[in-house]
Amino acid sequence: MTPRHLAGRLVLSGVALVLTACGAPAATDTTDAAEAAARPSGGTAYPAQVTNCGRKVRVDKAPERIVSFFPSNTELLLRLGLKDRIAGQTWTNQSPPGPAYAADYRKVKVLAPGEIGREALLAARPDFILADGEYQFDGKKLPTIAELARLGVPVYIDSAFCPRTAGTATLAATTTDLTALGTLLDVQPAARRAAAGTREQLSAVDKALTGRPAVTAAMVQIVDEQLYALAGGLYSDIVRRAGGRDVLDDAVPKGSTFAPLSVEALAKKNPDVLIYHYTGAADRAASEKWLRTHLAATAAVGGGRLVAVPAADFSELRAVDGTVTLAKSLHPDAF
């Protein structure tokens, strides 16, 4: 992603380009059959283990105190029926909850509205962490992933944002995570139902868009008056599945999913639609004003085709929901 919460990651690093966002194809994050065999009852046989971002993630029993990093991860856990097993969440300031999850989402304890520190995280007594990326576990503000594993706290990273393969992620990563988390958290039936639901959603989009020409589009985010291109990996796959052609595919370094972008470079691309991420109402208003001011001559602004999307709409199950919503914005007459 941008990262999904680019502003937060810039604060953590101080330098945008060293924050290589994560992205991984589904093929690299597979459940280890030997470690995750199902009992006749259909539950998980523990200990259970999966491969995630090139590491083994092992749990000895079903986690009971899960900490979620990022709103879309919290919603994923809620979708899997785990509201009573979530010990807390962080980065809640990065996106409002989706309407379907809002009531339960607001009941989950907020450990930190943004970045969380070591003491606050460990005080929550987590026995499992579902995180949006590796970048926070640097051994400074937070323990490393290896240190947490030694403390008995396994960390699972959204497979679309594993650092070594950021530029190749697709929406298939959502199914990868559902399969892995279904095993680790002993919620396989719910995970299978969720995966089936995502396939149905995307199939309906594919059917609606059959034969329609792609709309040129650019996905961006504005942080501290700096414009960033969001492209490659999951971002470009979402734009493509939504019936768009991402004009910024060549604007980010290979293997990454974001980069600073000049106004002049974007204006030269002149997309028909501008898709911009926001974290809250104030950020949405400020971002739209910025785009209308600085890119007034583009086809997107001239045609009134600015599409605002919550940052969380581009990870996990919300990436699928976000694809559906974006498709309806790019091709409103197809639905």
C-alpha positions in Angstrom: 0.0 0.0 0.0 1.0 3.5 0.5 1.4 2.1 3.1 -2.3 2.2 3.8 -1.6 4.8 6.5 1.2 6.6 4.7 1.1 9.5 7.2 1.7 7.1 10.1 4.5 5.4 8.4 6.2 8.7 7.4 6.0 9.7 11.0 7.6 6.5 12.1 10.5 6.6 9.6 11.0 10.3 8.8 11.8 9.3 5.2 9.1 8.1 2.9 11.3 6.1 0.5 12.8 3.8 3.1 9.4 2.6 4.0 9.0 0.0 1.4 5.4 -1.2 1.7 4.7 -4.9 1.8 3.1 -7.0 -0.9 3.0 -10.7 -1.5 1.4 -13.0 -3.9 -0.8 -15.7 -2.5 1.6 -18.5 -3.6 4.2 -17.5 -1.0 1.9 -17.6 2.0 0.5 -21.1 2.2 -0.8 -23.1 5.1 1.6 -25.9 6.1 -0.5 -29.0 5.8 1.6 -31.1 8.2 1.2 -28.5 11.0 -2.4 -27.4 10.2 -4.3 -30.7 9.7 -7.9 -30.6 10.7 -9.4 -32.8 13.4 -12.5 -34.9 12.4 -14.6 -32.2 14.1 -13.4 -29.7 11.5 -11.3 -27.6 13.9 -7.6 -26.9 13.9 -5.2 -29.5 15.3 -2.7 -27.6 17.5 0.1 -26.7 17.3 -0.7 -25.1 14.0 1.7 -23.3 11.7 1.6 -21.3 8.4 4.2 -19.6 6.3 3.8 -15.8 6.2 6.2 -13.3 4.7 8.8 -16.0 4.5 8.5 -16.8 8.2 6.9 -19.6 10.1 4.0 -18.4 12.3 3.1 -21.0 14.9 0.4 -21.1 17.6 0.2 -23.8 20.2 -3.5 -23.2 20.9 -6.3 -20.9 19.7 -5.3 -17.3 20.5 -7.7 -15.6 23.0 -6.1 -12.1 23.1 -5.6 -10.9 19.6 -4.4 -7.4 18.9 -5.2 -5.8 15.6 -3.2 -3.2 13.8 -5.3 -1.3 11.3 -9.1 -1.0 10.9 -9.4 -3.5 8.1 -7.7 -6.1 10.2 -10.2 -5.5 13.0 -13.0 -5.9 10.6 -11.6 -9.1 9.3 -11.5 -10.5 12.8 -15.1 -9.4 13.4 -16.1 -11.1 10.1 -14.6 -14.3 11.4 -16.7 -14.1 14.5 -13.9 -13.3 16.9 -15.2 -10.1 18.6 -14.8 -11.7 22.0 -11.2 -12.6 21.3 -9.9 -9.2 20.3 -7.9 -7.6 23.1 -7.5 -4.3 21.4 -6.7 -2.4 18.2 -4.4 0.4 17.0 -4.3 2.9 14.1 -8.0 3.6 14.5 -7.3 7.1 13.3 -6.6 5.9 9.8 -10.1 5.1 8.6 -13.7 5.0 9.8 -15.2 1.5 10.2 -17.3 0.1 7.5 -21.0 0.3 8.2 -21.5 -3.4 8.5 -18.9 -3.6 11.3 -19.3 -0.3 13.0 -21.3 -1.4 16.1 -18.9 -4.2 17.0 -15.9 -2.2 15.9 -16.6 0.5 18.4 -16.8 -2.0 21.2 -13.2 -3.1 20.6 -10.8 -1.5 23.0 -8.5 1.2 21.4 -5.0 0.6 22.6 -3.7 3.6 20.6 -5.5 5.7 18.0 -2.2 5.7 16.0 1.2 4.3 16.7 1.4 2.1 19.8 4.5 1.8 22.0 6.1 -1.3 23.5 4.7 -0.9 27.0 1.1 -0.3 25.9 1.2 -3.3 23.5 2.6 -5.7 26.0 0.3 -4.4 28.7 -2.6 -5.7 26.6 -1.2 -9.2 27.1 -1.6 -10.3 23.4 -1.1 -13.9 22.4 -1.4 -13.0 18.7 -1.0 -9.9 16.6 -2.5 -9.3 13.2 -0.6 -6.4 11.6 -0.7 -4.5 8.4 3.1 -4.5 7.8 6.5 -5.3 9.3 7.7 -1.7 9.4 6.6 -1.1 13.0 8.4 -4.0 14.5 11.9 -2.4 14.4 13.1 -3.3 17.9 12.9 0.3 18.9 9.4 1.6 19.5 8.1 -2.0 19.3 9.9 -5.4 19.7 10.9 -7.2 16.6 8.7 -9.9 15.3 11.4 -12.4 16.4 11.5 -10.9 19.9 7.7 -11.1 20.1 7.8 -14.8 19.0 10.2 -15.5 21.8 7.7 -13.9 24.2 5.0 -16.2 22.9 3.3 -13.5 20.7 3.2 -14.6 17.1 2.7 -11.9 14.5 0.9 -12.4 11.2 1.3 -9.8 8.5 -1.2 -9.0 5.8 0.2 -11.1 3.0 -0.4 -8.4 0.5 2.1 -6.3 2.3 5.1 -8.6 2.9 8.1 -6.4 2.2 10.0 -8.5 -0.3 7.3 -8.8 -2.9 5.3 -5.6 -2.5 4.9 -4.9 -6.2 3.3 -8.3 -7.1 0.4 -8.5 -4.7 -3.1 -9.1 -5.9 -6.6 -9.5 -4.5 -5.8 -13.2 -4.1 -3.9 -12.2 -1.0 -7.2 -11.8 0.9 -8.0 -15.5 0.3 -4.5 -16.4 1.4 -5.0 -14.7 4.7 -8.5 -16.1 5.3 -7.1 -19.6 4.8 -4.1 -19.0 7.1 -6.1 -17.2 9.8 -8.9 -19.7 9.7 -6.3 -22.3 10.6 -4.3 -20.4 13.2 -7.4 -19.0 14.9 -9.6 -22.1 14.6 -12.3 -20.5 12.6 -12.0 -22.4 9.3 -15.8 -22.6 8.4 -16.1 -18.8 8.9 -13.0 -18.2 6.8 -14.3 -20.4 4.0 -17.6 -18.6 4.0 -15.8 -15.2 3.8 -13.6 -16.4 1.0 -16.6 -17.6 -0.9 -18.2 -14.3 -0.4 -15.2 -12.4 -1.9 -15.2 -14.7 -4.9 -18.9 -14.0 -5.5 -18.3 -10.2 -5.2 -15.4 -10.1 -7.7 -17.2 -12.5 -10.1 -20.1 -10.1 -10.2 -17.8 -7.2 -10.9 -16.1 -9.1 -13.7 -19.5 -9.9 -15.2 -20.7 -6.4 -15.1 -17.6 -5.0 -16.7 -17.3 -7.5 -19.5 -16.6 -5.7 -22.8 -16.2 -2.3 -21.3 -13.1 -0.2 -22.1 -10.9 0.6 -19.1 -11.0 4.1 -17.7 -7.7 5.8 -17.1 -7.2 6.4 -13.4 -4.6 7.5 -10.9 -4.6 6.6 -7.2 -3.0 9.1 -4.9 -2.7 10.4 -1.3 -1.7 13.8 0.0 0.4 13.9 3.2 1.7 17.2 4.5 1.1 18.9 1.2 3.1 16.3 -0.6 1.4 14.2 -3.4 2.1 10.5 -3.4 1.4 8.0 -6.2 -0.1 4.7 -5.0 0.5 2.1 -7.7 1.8 -1.4 -8.3 0.9 -4.5 -6.4 -2.5 -4.6 -4.8 -3.3 -1.0 -5.7 -2.9 -1.5 -9.5 -4.7 -4.9 -9.3 -7.7 -3.2 -7.6 -7.8 -0.5 -10.2 -7.6 -3.1 -13.0 -10.3 -5.3 -11.4 -12.5 -2.2 -11.0 -12.3 -1.5 -14.8 -9.5 1.0 -14.7 -6.1 1.4 -16.2 -3.6 2.7 -13.7 -1.6 5.5 -15.3 0.8 5.6 -12.4 2.2 2.0 -12.8 5.5 3.4 -13.9 5.6 6.1 -11.2 6.7 4.0 -8.3 10.0 2.0 -7.9 9.9 -1.7 -8.8 8.9 -3.7 -5.8 7.2 -0.8 -4.0 3.7 0.6 -4.0 4.1 4.3 -3.4 6.4 7.2 -4.2 6.4 11.0 -4.1 4.8 12.4 -7.3 5.0 15.9 -8.7 1.9 17.8 -9.7 3.4 18.2 -13.2 4.0 14.5 -13.7 0.4 13.7 -12.7 -1.0 16.5 -14.8 0.9 15.1 -17.8 -0.7 11.7 -17.3 -4.1 13.5 -17.3 -6.3 10.6 -16.0 -10.0 10.5 -16.4 -10.5 9.7 -12.7 -8.5 10.7 -9.6 -8.9 8.2 -6.7 -7.6 9.7 -3.4 -7.2 8.1 0.0 -8.3 9.8 3.2 -8.2 8.9 6.9 -11.1 11.0 8.2 -13.6 13.7 7.3 -11.1 16.6 7.7 -8.4 14.8 5.6 -11.0 14.1 2.9 -12.0 17.7 2.6 -8.5 19.0 2.6 -7.3 16.4 0.1 -10.2 17.2 -2.3 -9.5 20.9 -2.0 -5.8 20.3 -2.7 -6.5 18.3 -5.8 -9.0 20.8 -7.2 -6.5 23.6 -6.6 -3.4 22.0 -8.0 -4.8 19.8 -10.7 -7.7 21.9 -12.0 -6.6 21.5 -15.6 -6.9 17.7 -15.6 -9.7 15.7 -17.2 -10.5 14.2 -13.8 -11.1 17.5 -12.0 -12.7 19.2 -15.0 -15.1 16.3 -15.3 -15.8 16.2 -11.6 -14.5 12.6 -11.3 -12.7 12.7 -8.0 -13.3 9.4 -6.0 -12.6 9.6 -2.3 -11.8 6.3 -0.6 -11.1 5.5 3.0 -7.5 4.2 3.4 -8.7 0.9 4.9 -10.6 0.1 1.7 -7.5 -1.3 0.2 -6.5 -4.2 2.5 -8.0 -7.5 3.5 -11.8 -7.9 3.0 -12.2 -4.2 2.5 -10.0 -4.5 -0.5 -12.7 -6.5 -2.1 -15.4 -4.2 -0.9 -13.3 -1.3 -2.1 -12.9 -2.9 -5.6 -16.7 -3.2 -5.9 -17.2 0.5 -4.8 -14.5 1.7 -7.1 -15.9 -0.3 -10.1 -19.3 1.4 -9.5 -17.5 4.8 -9.5 -15.6 4.1 -12.7 -18.5 2.5 -14.5 -21.7 3.8 -12.9 -23.9 2.7 -15.7 -22.7 -0.9 -15.5 -24.4 -1.6 -12.1 
